[in-house]
């Protein structure tokens, strides 16, 4: 079975502020690796952490791959591993931050069934450090996108 490791990170200059995500994807046992990043004009760090995971999972086209996501985001990893996400689903995401992204995550994760592992950020982990650099660089680029799901204000989403 194909094994894929996904490393992700999000960054934000200000929170909210310009932000970005970075992704490193590796096909375990080979030298095959891909990197992705994108920046947004105004967003939050948690949104970028979660969006990185979503985009990475959406890019996988290999059926039946064993996928492990490595993230330094306790928010993302705990939501999945501690089953916060299940509770949010049962409450139909009422009063849940980033509900738009969590719903998008559920659509892709259902098919991929990824395993999640937390890694300590800024701890000299090569792939995590690379993701951080990609995310920070993406947030500083000129071609920033609009995070249409981000809503300013007291944590209200449509």
Helices and strands as residue ranges (DSSP letters): E 3-14, E 17-27, E 33-43, H 45-59, E 66-71, H 74-81, H 84-90, H 99-112, E 115-118, H 126-139
